[in-house]
Amino acid sequence: MTERRQLPPQIKRVELAQRDGGRPVIRYQLTVDVGDVDGKRKQLRKRYPTEKQARTALDEIRGEVSRGTYVHPTKITLAEACEGWLAAKHGLKPSTLHGHRVNLTAAIAEVGHIEVQKLTKRHLDDLVTKLRAGGLSSPTGKTRKPWSPRSINYMLGLLTAVLKDQMRQGNAVRNVAELVDRIPADAKPAFRQVIWPHRRHEFWPHLA
Protein backbone atom coordinates (compact mmCIF):
# COMPACT_ATOMS: atom_id res chain seq x y z
CA MET A 1 0.00 0.00 0.00
CA THR A 2 1.41 3.37 -1.04
CA GLU A 3 1.88 5.78 1.83
CA ARG A 4 0.06 9.07 1.30
CA ARG A 5 2.38 12.05 1.15
CA GLN A 6 1.75 14.86 3.57
CA LEU A 7 0.38 17.96 1.95
CA PRO A 8 2.58 21.06 2.00
CA PRO A 9 1.25 23.92 4.17
CA GLN A 10 0.20 25.85 1.04
CA ILE A 11 -2.28 23.12 0.01
CA LYS A 12 -5.39 22.22 1.95
CA ARG A 13 -7.84 19.40 1.23
CA VAL A 14 -11.40 20.73 1.41
CA GLU A 15 -14.83 19.18 1.08
CA LEU A 16 -17.46 21.14 -0.83
CA ALA A 17 -21.08 20.25 -0.17
CA GLN A 18 -23.23 19.48 -3.19
CA ARG A 19 -26.34 21.59 -3.69
CA ASP A 20 -28.45 18.51 -4.37
CA GLY A 21 -27.36 16.89 -1.12
CA GLY A 22 -25.08 14.34 -2.79
CA ARG A 23 -21.63 13.30 -1.67
CA PRO A 24 -19.21 16.17 -0.94
CA VAL A 25 -16.77 17.10 -3.70
CA ILE A 26 -13.08 17.02 -2.79
CA ARG A 27 -10.91 19.93 -3.90
CA TYR A 28 -7.34 20.98 -3.14
CA GLN A 29 -7.05 24.63 -2.24
CA LEU A 30 -3.74 26.33 -2.95
CA THR A 31 -2.79 29.45 -0.99
CA VAL A 32 0.65 30.80 -1.84
CA ASP A 33 2.46 34.07 -1.17
CA VAL A 34 3.34 35.75 -4.49
CA GLY A 35 5.10 38.85 -3.15
CA ASP A 36 4.23 42.51 -3.66
CA VAL A 37 1.70 43.48 -6.32
CA ASP A 38 0.92 47.20 -6.68
CA GLY A 39 2.75 47.83 -3.41
CA LYS A 40 0.66 45.32 -1.45
CA ARG A 41 1.48 41.85 -0.21
CA LYS A 42 -0.53 39.37 -2.24
CA GLN A 43 -1.54 35.74 -1.99
CA LEU A 44 -2.90 33.54 -4.74
CA ARG A 45 -5.77 31.29 -3.71
CA LYS A 46 -7.15 28.75 -6.14
CA ARG A 47 -8.79 25.31 -5.97
CA TYR A 48 -7.83 22.31 -8.07
CA PRO A 49 -9.67 19.01 -8.70
CA THR A 50 -6.62 16.88 -7.82
CA GLU A 51 -3.70 17.01 -5.43
CA LYS A 52 -1.28 16.55 -8.33
CA GLN A 53 -2.60 19.64 -10.11
CA ALA A 54 -2.30 21.69 -6.93
CA ARG A 55 1.29 20.53 -6.33
CA THR A 56 2.24 21.27 -9.95
CA ALA A 57 0.74 24.75 -9.74
CA LEU A 58 2.60 25.39 -6.48
CA ASP A 59 5.94 24.45 -8.05
CA GLU A 60 5.28 26.59 -11.15
CA ILE A 61 4.23 29.65 -9.15
CA ARG A 62 7.20 29.34 -6.80
CA GLY A 63 9.53 29.17 -9.81
CA GLU A 64 7.95 32.23 -11.46
CA VAL A 65 8.13 34.24 -8.24
CA SER A 66 11.80 33.38 -7.73
CA ARG A 67 12.62 34.32 -11.35
CA GLY A 68 10.62 37.53 -11.12
CA THR A 69 8.30 36.50 -13.97
CA TYR A 70 5.15 35.88 -11.93
CA VAL A 71 2.07 37.82 -13.04
CA HIS A 72 -0.88 38.02 -10.69
CA PRO A 73 -4.18 37.02 -12.37
CA THR A 74 -6.22 40.02 -13.48
CA LYS A 75 -9.19 40.51 -15.77
CA ILE A 76 -8.23 44.00 -16.91
CA THR A 77 -9.06 44.40 -20.59
CA LEU A 78 -7.03 46.13 -23.28
CA ALA A 79 -9.63 48.92 -23.40
CA GLU A 80 -9.24 49.51 -19.66
CA ALA A 81 -5.46 49.42 -19.99
CA CYS A 82 -5.57 52.02 -22.79
CA GLU A 83 -7.84 54.31 -20.79
CA GLY A 84 -5.59 53.99 -17.74
CA TRP A 85 -2.49 54.75 -19.80
CA LEU A 86 -4.08 57.80 -21.41
CA ALA A 87 -5.32 59.10 -18.05
CA ALA A 88 -1.78 58.94 -16.67
CA LYS A 89 -0.28 61.10 -19.44
CA HIS A 90 -0.55 64.35 -17.52
CA GLY A 91 2.35 66.05 -19.31
CA LEU A 92 1.02 65.72 -22.86
CA LYS A 93 -0.57 68.55 -24.78
CA PRO A 94 -4.35 68.15 -25.25
CA SER A 95 -3.87 67.90 -29.01
CA THR A 96 -1.30 65.10 -28.63
CA LEU A 97 -3.47 63.25 -26.15
CA HIS A 98 -6.43 63.56 -28.51
CA GLY A 99 -4.32 62.14 -31.35
CA HIS A 100 -3.34 59.16 -29.21
CA ARG A 101 -6.95 58.52 -28.25
CA VAL A 102 -8.19 58.72 -31.84
CA ASN A 103 -5.48 56.37 -33.07
CA LEU A 104 -6.32 53.80 -30.39
CA THR A 105 -10.03 53.86 -31.21
CA ALA A 106 -9.87 51.05 -33.79
CA ALA A 107 -7.84 48.78 -31.49
CA ILE A 108 -10.25 49.40 -28.61
CA ALA A 109 -13.25 48.72 -30.85
CA GLU A 110 -11.88 45.48 -32.30
CA VAL A 111 -9.84 43.89 -29.48
CA GLY A 112 -10.48 46.13 -26.48
CA HIS A 113 -12.72 43.50 -24.86
CA ILE A 114 -9.85 41.00 -24.64
CA GLU A 115 -8.13 40.69 -21.29
CA VAL A 116 -4.52 41.90 -21.35
CA GLN A 117 -3.28 38.53 -20.07
CA LYS A 118 -5.11 36.74 -22.91
CA LEU A 119 -4.09 39.13 -25.68
CA THR A 120 -1.88 37.47 -28.30
CA LYS A 121 0.25 38.53 -31.23
CA ARG A 122 -2.31 36.90 -33.51
CA HIS A 123 -5.02 39.25 -32.24
CA LEU A 124 -2.94 42.26 -33.25
CA ASP A 125 -1.78 40.73 -36.53
CA ASP A 126 -5.42 40.17 -37.50
CA LEU A 127 -6.22 43.75 -36.52
CA VAL A 128 -3.43 45.07 -38.75
CA THR A 129 -4.72 42.97 -41.65
CA LYS A 130 -8.23 44.38 -41.24
CA LEU A 131 -6.99 47.96 -41.02
CA ARG A 132 -4.87 47.59 -44.15
CA ALA A 133 -7.84 46.15 -46.04
CA GLY A 134 -10.31 48.79 -44.84
CA GLY A 135 -14.02 48.29 -44.32
CA LEU A 136 -14.18 48.43 -40.52
CA SER A 137 -16.82 50.64 -38.93
CA SER A 138 -15.75 53.83 -37.19
CA PRO A 139 -17.38 55.11 -33.95
CA THR A 140 -19.53 57.42 -36.10
CA GLY A 141 -20.82 54.51 -38.16
CA LYS A 142 -18.82 55.33 -41.27
CA THR A 143 -16.74 52.74 -43.09
CA ARG A 144 -13.03 53.13 -42.47
CA LYS A 145 -10.73 53.48 -45.44
CA PRO A 146 -7.54 51.36 -45.55
CA TRP A 147 -5.03 52.65 -43.04
CA SER A 148 -1.65 53.87 -44.17
CA PRO A 149 1.52 52.15 -42.91
CA ARG A 150 2.31 55.27 -40.90
CA SER A 151 -1.05 55.20 -39.06
CA ILE A 152 -0.77 51.47 -38.36
CA ASN A 153 2.76 51.81 -37.02
CA TYR A 154 1.64 54.76 -34.89
CA MET A 155 -1.10 52.60 -33.38
CA LEU A 156 1.30 49.71 -32.74
CA GLY A 157 3.69 52.10 -31.02
CA LEU A 158 0.90 53.25 -28.71
CA LEU A 159 -0.15 49.68 -27.93
CA THR A 160 3.47 48.82 -27.18
CA ALA A 161 3.58 51.67 -24.66
CA VAL A 162 0.26 50.60 -23.11
CA LEU A 163 1.37 46.99 -22.65
CA LYS A 164 4.78 48.10 -21.37
CA ASP A 165 2.93 50.04 -18.68
CA GLN A 166 0.93 46.91 -17.84
CA MET A 167 4.16 44.95 -17.47
CA ARG A 168 5.49 47.58 -15.02
CA GLN A 169 2.30 47.20 -13.00
CA GLY A 170 2.69 43.42 -12.91
CA ASN A 171 -0.38 42.73 -15.06
CA ALA A 172 1.41 41.27 -18.09
CA VAL A 173 4.43 39.03 -18.51
CA ARG A 174 5.28 40.06 -22.08
CA ASN A 175 4.56 42.77 -24.60
CA VAL A 176 2.91 41.13 -27.61
CA ALA A 177 2.67 44.46 -29.49
CA GLU A 178 6.47 44.50 -29.74
CA LEU A 179 6.32 41.22 -31.66
CA VAL A 180 4.11 42.56 -34.45
CA ASP A 181 6.01 43.53 -37.61
CA ARG A 182 5.82 47.18 -38.52
CA ILE A 183 4.58 48.03 -42.00
CA PRO A 184 7.17 49.40 -44.45
CA ALA A 185 6.38 52.92 -45.60
CA ASP A 186 4.75 53.30 -48.98
CA ALA A 187 7.41 53.63 -51.66
CA LYS A 188 7.41 57.05 -53.27
CA PRO A 189 8.22 57.42 -56.98
CA ALA A 190 11.90 58.12 -57.35
CA PHE A 191 12.70 61.53 -58.78
CA ARG A 192 14.65 61.13 -61.96
CA GLN A 193 16.55 64.08 -63.29
CA VAL A 194 16.66 64.28 -67.07
CA ILE A 195 19.47 66.19 -68.69
CA TRP A 196 18.54 67.09 -72.22
CA PRO A 197 21.32 66.31 -74.71
CA HIS A 198 22.51 68.68 -77.35
CA ARG A 199 22.31 66.06 -80.04
CA ARG A 200 19.61 63.46 -80.61
CA HIS A 201 21.97 60.46 -80.64
CA GLU A 202 23.15 61.31 -77.06
CA PHE A 203 19.63 60.69 -75.73
CA TRP A 204 18.46 58.00 -78.12
CA PRO A 205 21.68 56.17 -79.10
CA HIS A 206 19.70 53.37 -80.78
CA LEU A 207 18.41 55.92 -83.27
CA ALA A 208 21.83 57.32 -84.07
Salt bridges, closest charged atoms under 4 A:
ASP33 OD2 - ARG41 NH2 3.18
ASP36 OD1 - ARG41 NH1 3.54
GLU51 OE1 - ARG4 NH2 3.28
GLU51 OE2 - ARG55 NE 2.78
GLU83 OE1 - ARG101 NH1 3.08
GLU110 OE1 - LYS130 NZ 3.93
GLU115 OE1 - LYS118 NZ 3.92
ASP125 OD2 - LYS121 NZ 2.69
ASP126 OD1 - ARG122 NE 2.95
GLU202 OE2 - ARG199 NH2 2.69
